[in-house]
Amino acid sequence: MGFADFPFESRYVTLNGHRLHYIDEGEGPVLLFIHGNPTSSYLWRNVIKPLRGHYRCIALDLIGFGNSDQPDIDYRFLTHYRYLEDFVATLGLSDITLVLHDWGGPLGFRLAQQQPRTVSRLCFMETFPFTCDWDEFPLPLRPLFFAFRQERLGRFLIINRNLFVRMVLPFGVIRHLPRSVRRIYQKPFRQRASRYPVYVWPNQLPINDRQDEAWKAIEEIEKGLGSMPQPMLLLRFRPGAVLGPARIRWLLDQIPNLDISDCGRGLHYVQEDNPEAIADAIEHWLHPLTGTMAEAAPPASPHLHESDDYAEPLTWYYGESCYGHALVAESAHGLIHFDFCNNKDDALGRLKQRFPAANLIEQPTPALLATLDHPDSAPSPLHLCGTPFQRQVWQALLHIPPGSTRSYGEIARQVGSQARAVGQAVGKNRLAVLVPCHRVTRADGGHGGFYWGTALKQRLLDQESTTKGNSP
């Protein structure tokens, strides 16, 4: 099976009198792949090949692209979105994990925000669910895209000369694209009239010198990022083109449930540069337990329940623990929240922020706090509630014996990620002591951060070290 091969059965669905081409491979949880300009479902071929053994992989050709029809329509962002919405409804898709690139990003983010019960997760790369200005636009491409957005010049460059397909696409890949691959990408745009969909997209880019309907729609997406409930995975590439370090930091600040996976070298059309890394990252994200972790039992194995979110009743109690005032909350499956806080109202506010849809019920159950007295000898059932990657890291923490520590880098190698991503997942842990994030330290021996303060972290480490030293 070669790099250029597309060994999938073509399928078609008719929407608004026009045929959309798509592929539908494998069985299992649904992955919906959405491409951008000027690509098609063909972009995802080498990502889908290793994933279709465990997932139902669906990749469509947007209207006007690939093998889909090219009707006489405006091809604007909201028009593409209506076709996408109809496609999802016609196929009856639900519990979707979106995999997004380029213009597929804004389309997928809009779908996730408008249909949160349909879209469960998002994985995205080299895309822009936000507005920007020319200063942020990649410097080498700035003059060319500025020219694309001029009426007469843009039409000449894209429609007459086919410059976007012949130049922007191959120059957006680090590796040399074989002629067979370039030929497939060029096939839908052999005639001048067929290149109009490619011409429209640069003119719809959400750059603030043109605040049209597309800009306003993507501005709405940007404003809604912070309230999206879905877990998300950002795939980062070096050097990348659209998502640089500053924008990635901004996304981390905006999106509450965001994990990052470093996928190595790639420019913009990263599926041509590093498809294996993309498939591996998705696989690790959706299946957090590695073989190594599954084989080794934690020092004291609690019964675990895992979920992405929780909106059912939670019972909670605030009182004095052996380490100070704390709030503990319990779901129907186990302890879900253990938070040290000196103020009851502040502690309750943090619980509400963590589980905004849950029904909170206060119960006088101080025995729950006694779990801290012997957390490793008689483990209580735990409910790990977070993104798949966060739960993967938390599972790794449960395997660190009392009196021992692991560095962020060691945990990262264990779960197949990066130290920074592990640090972010550790920082999201809200089951103090029971999920022992205090046992994770810096590679240089420093303690690193701790949500409940470094003084408590030091006390916990000292106590565990003493206990270990006194053991027979």
N, C-alpha and C positions, 0 to 999 in steps of 0.2 A: 504494500500500500504506500504509494509515493507521496511526496510533499504536495504535489499539485492535484492529487486525486480527489474526487468528490463522489464517493461511493454511496450516495443516498438516493432514495426514490423521490422524484418530484411529485408534489401534491399541489392542488389548486383549490381555492375557495373564491366564490364570486360575491363581491361586495359592491353595492351601488352600481351594478351592471358591469363591473370590471373584475378581471381575475387577478388575484394575488397568489404568487408562488410561495411555497414554503416546504420545508422538510420536517419530518416528524419521526424521530428515531429512538428506539429503546423503550423501556418501561420503567416506571417508578416515579419519584417526585418530579414535578414539572420544572424544567429550566427553559425559559423563553429568552432567546438571544435576539437582540435588536441592534442592527448595524447603523452606520451613518453614511456620509458622502465620500466618495462615489461608489461605495461597495455594495455588497449584497450578502445573502446567507453564505455565500462561498467564503467569505472572510473567516467564518467560524469553523471551517471544515476540520482543521487539525486540533481544535479544542474539543469538538464534539466526538471525534473518533474514540478517544479513551474514556469519555464520560457516558456514552450511550449504553454501556454494559450495566450501569446502575441507575440511570436517570432517563426520563422521557425528555429528550432534547428537541425543542422546536425552534426553528430559525426561519423567519419570514424574509421575503424581499419586499421592502417598502414599495408602495405604488410608484411606478416610474423607474424602478431599479431592478437589476438582475433580470429574472424571467417573468416578472410581473408586467401587467399591461402598462402602456404609456398613453393614457387618455389625455384629452385636451382639458386639463384642469389647472388650477393655479399653483399647486405643489407647495403651498405655504405650510408653516409649522402646524397650525391648527387643523388644516386639511389632512395632513399625515396622521395627526393624533386621532381624528375621527375614524380613519381607516383602521388604525391600531385598535381602538376601542371596539369597533365592530368585529375585527378579527378575533379578539379574545372572547367576545360574547358568542360569536358563531361557533367557535370550537368548544365552548363551554368550559373554559379553563378556570381553575381555582387553585388556591394555595401555591401561587406561582413564585418561583425565584427568578427575578429578572437578571440578565447578564447584559450589560449596556456598554456601548462605545460610541464616541463622537455624538452625532445628533440622536442616536438611540438613547443617550443619557437623558436629555430633557424630555423626550417622549416617554421614557419609562418612569422617570420621577413624577411626571404629571399623572400618569396612570396610577402609580402607587399612592399619591396624595388623594386622588379623587375616588379610588377604589381600594381602600386599605384592607377590606375583607377579602379581596381577590389576590392582592400582591402581599406575600408574606415576608420576602427578603429581597435585597438588592445587592448585586455585585457590579461594580462599575470601574471603568478605566479610561483614561484619556478622553474625558468628556467635560461638560460644562453646565451643571444644574445651577447656574448663577449668571448674573450680568457682569460685564467688565468694561474697560476702556482700552484705548489703543496702547497705552503704556504697558499694559499687562500682556498684550498680544505678542506671541513669539517674534522676536526682533527679525530673524532672517526672512520670515514670511510676511512681515508687516506691509512692505511696499506692494507685494503681489496681491494680497487680499484687499488692500485699499483700492488697487486697480480693478479687482473683480467687482467691487461695489460701485463702480462708475458705470452708468447705463450703457453707453456705446462701447467703451473700452472693455467692460466686463463681458458683454455679448460677443465681441470679437475674440477675446482670449479664450473663453470657455466654449462658446457655441461654434464659432468658425474654426478655431485652432485646437479645440479639445485639450486645452492646456491642463485643466484640472486632472483629467484622467491620465494623460500622458506624462505629466511632470509632477504634480503635487503628490499623487499616490506613490509612485516609486521612490520619490525623494523623502517620503515619510516613513521609510523602512531602512533600517541599518544594513540588513543583509541584502545581497543582490537578488532581486526577484527574477526567477527563471522566465524565459519568454513565454512558456506555456501558461504560467500564472498571469502575466500581464495581458495575454491574449484573452483570457476568460474575463478579466475585469473590463477590458475594452469592448467586448462583444456587444453589450446592450447599447453602446453609444457610437455606433459606426456612422449613423446618419446625423446630420446637423440638427434636425428637428428632435431627435431623441435626447439631445444634451440639455434641453431646457430644465429638467428637474435638477441637474447638477448645478446649473447657473443660479437657481433660486436660493439654494442653501447658503452660499456666502452672503447673500443679501439679507438673509434672515438672522445672521449671527447677532447675539444680544450685546452688541457694542453700543455704548451710550450716545454715540453721535446720531443714532437713528432709533428713536423710541417708538417703534411701531407696535402692532399687535403681538408679534413674536417676542419682542423685548418685554412687553408688559406681562405676557404669559410666563416667561421665564423668570421675571422678577417675582411673580407670585410663587413660583417654585422655590426660589431662593428664600423668600420670607417664611415659607412653610417647612424648611429643613429641620428646624429645631423641635418641631412638634410631631415629626414622623415617628410612628411606633416601631417600624420594621428594623430588624438588625441589618446592618450593611457592611459590606467588605469593599474596601478600596484597594485596587491592585496598582502598585507603584512601580514605575520603570525608570531606568537611568539611560539617557538623560531625560527622556520624556519630551513632550512638546507643549501640551496644554496644561498639565498639572505639575507645576514646579513646587519647590519646598514651601514657599510662602502661602500658596493657595492650599496646599495640603494641610498646613497648620491651621488655616482659616476653616477648612472643612472639619477638622477635629474639634474646633471650638463650636461649630454650628450644629453638628450632628451628634446626638447623645449616644447612639448605638453603633458607632463606627469602629471597625477593626481595619487594620492595614496589613497587607502582605507585600513584601518586596519581591518582585518577580524578575529581577535582573535587568539585562540590557533590552532597550526598546525605545523607539522614537515616538511615532504616533500610531501607525497601523501595527500595533504591537502583536496582534495575532499572527502576523507574518514573521515577526522577529523571535517570539518566544512562546509558541502555543502550548508547549508541554508545561511550562511554568504556570500558565493560566489555568490549565486543567488541574494540575496538582493543587494549586491554591484553592480552587473551588472545592475539590474533593476533601481537602483537609478542613476547610471551613464548615462544610456540611456534615462531615463525619469526624467529629473532634477526637475520638479515642484512637490513638495509634496502637499498633500491636504491642509495642514495648510496655505502654501504660496498662493495657488491658491484662497483660500477663502477670504483672506485679500487683499484689494487694497492698493497700495502705497499711501503715503500722496498726491502726485500729480502724476497721472498715465500717463506716456508718452506712445505713441504707440511704441511697441517693435517689432523688427524683429531680429531673431536669426539665426546664421549659424556657421558651424564649421570653414569655411575659406571663403576668398573672393578674387576673381581674376578679377573682372570687373572694369570699370573706377571709379576713386575716384577724386572728386574735393577738392582742399585744399587751405587754405589761412593762411598766417602768419602775425601777427600784434600784436598790444598792447591791452591787455585785462585789466579788472579791477584788476587782480592779477599779472600782468606782461606780458611779451611777451609769446605768445602761438601760436601753430599751430593747426588748426581744419580741419578735413577731413570729407567729407560727401559721403556716398554711395547713390545708388538709393533708399535706404530704410530709411535712417536717418543718424544722426551723428554717426560716427564709431570710431573717434579718436580725443582726446582733450589733447594736450601735452604742458605743460609749458616748455619753453626752451629759453635761452637768445640769442642763435645763430641760425639764420635761416637755415644754411647749416646742422648744427647738428640735428635740428628738422626734416628737410626733410630726412636726413639719417636714423633717427629712424623710420619715416613713411615707407620708402622703406624696411627697415629691417622687419618691422611688416607685410607688405603686398608686398612681393617680386614679385608676379605675377600680381599685379594690374597696370592699366594704370593711372598714376598720372597726373592730369590736374590742373594747378594753375589758380584760378579765384579770382578777387578782390571782395570778399564778406565779408567785415568787419562786416556786421550785424550778421554773424554767431557767432562771439565772444561776441556779446551783450547778447547771451543766458545766460552767466554767471551772468548778473546783477540780473535776477530774475529766477533762474533755477527751483524753485519749484512752482511758480505761473503760469507759462505758459510753460510747458514742451514741448520740441521739440521731434519729433520722434527719437528714439535711435535704433541703430543697434548693438546688442551684438554679437561680433564675437569672439568665443573661444571654448574651449572644452565644452562638456555638463556639466561637473562638475563646470568649471569656470562660466558658464552662470547661473547655479543653485545658486552659491554663489552671483553673481552680482545681481540676482533677489532679493535675501534676503537683499542686501544692499539698494535697492530701497524702501524697506519697513521700513527703519529706519527714523523716523521723524527728521526734522531739530531741532537742539538743544539737541538731544538725542544721546547716544552712545550705542554700543553693544560690548561685548568682543568676541574674536575669538572663545572661547569655546561656547558662546551662539549661535553664528552663526552655529558652528559645530553641536550642538544638533538639531538645526532647520533643517539642511539639511542631518542629519544622517551620519556625517563624523567625522574627527578629527581636533583639533585646528590647528595643523601644516599644514594639507592639505588646510584648509580654508585660513591660512596665505599666502600660496603659490598662491592660486587663487586670493586673494585680491591684491597681489603684481603684478599680470599680468594685472590688470585693466588699460586700457589706455583711459578711458573716465573720466578725472579728474572732480571732483565736481559733474558732472551730474550723475555718478554712485558713490555715496558718500562713497568711501572707507576710507575717512578721519574720518568717524564716527565709525570706528572699532578700539577698543583699547585693551590693555592687561587686563587680569583679575585683576591684582594688581593696576589698575588705571593708569598705565603708558601709554603714547601715542602709543608706538610701532613704527614700521617703516612707511615710506610713500615714494612712488616713487619720488615725487617732493620735498622732503625735509621736515623735521619735523617742520621747522619754518613756512612754508605755512600751514601745518596741524594744528598747534597751532592757527594761524590766522583765519583759517576757523572755527575751533571749538569755538574760542572766539566770533567771529562775530555772529555765529548762536545762541550761548548761550545768547548774548546780545539782539539779535532780538527777541528770544523767551521770554526773561524776560520783554521786552517792549510791548509784544502783549497784547491786551485788554482781 
